[in-house]
Amino acid sequence: MVLPASPQAGPPSWLLKLAAALTGAILAAFVAVHMVGNIKAYVGSEHFNDYAHWLRVAGEPLLPEMGLLWAFRVVLLISIIIHIAATLALTFRSRSARGPYRARGLRAESWVSRTMLITGIALLGFIIIHILDLTTGHLNGAFQAPTHTSSFAYENLIASFSRPLFSLLYLVAMGALAVHLIHGLWLLATDFAVTGPRTRRVWKVIAYAAGIVIAFVNMSVPLAVLTGVLS
Ligand code: HEM
């Protein structure tokens, strides 16, 4: 007998939730560390370029040039794929479980999941543009590729943000990042079964603080280039 495809086919929901939560935590840790790296732009071009060069040679001579960087890239890529697959599967599963009938009073929850979907799609688009802009240089006419001995990440950054349209794009993307991080970190509290009202309050403050600080520090970089503070 052939059974009809069930919306519950595939991994159990608890496993999808765990996968979404763990990969979300990895990606949040990455944006926090990346923000600290971005602050180095204020220390000076040499410092920023040295840091970008170090990312390429870290782990040498034990690892080949860019070995550690590629290991991080693979972990990030796998995390992004699992995060998107798990969160989309959970969204479709909860929608099909609800059926065609809509109970009143569920707006708040559906608003959060819609917001996460929209900001998540925006961030995916941003990451693709961002890599084509500052890593491969396809979207950056003045891009200078790194060599074995030096990196030009600072010059590439200035060239990119000197274009108001690109700066605006980064500012909008950081708005999406703030919203996604705040809600995502807050949802983590539920995923990791944080139930005490006091701990939940503290977690909420941490979620808001992390989202706002990371987004605003990042936003300051294109704004600093546009206003001539960084040049
Ligand atoms: C205004 C904010 C940001 C600035 C100024 C910035 C700056 C940079 C720079 C300069 C690079 C190239 C580094 C190099 O040449 O080695 C880079 C790479 C990258 N950034 Fe950002 N970034 C920002 C926001 C973000 C955000 C929010 C994300 C993630 C959501 C992100 C993800 C990445 C990734 C995945 C790479 C590629 C790393 C690699 O494989 O080489 N960035 N960023």
Boltz pocket constraint, residues with backbone or C-beta under 6 A from the ligand:
constraints:
  - pocket:
      binder: B
      contacts: [[A, 31], [A, 34], [A, 38], [A, 52], [A, 55], [A, 69], [A, 73], [A, 76], [A, 123], [A, 127], [A, 130], [A, 131], [A, 134], [A, 135], [A, 151], [A, 153], [A, 157], [A, 170], [A, 177], [A, 218], [A, 219], [A, 221], [A, 222]]
      max_distance: 6.0
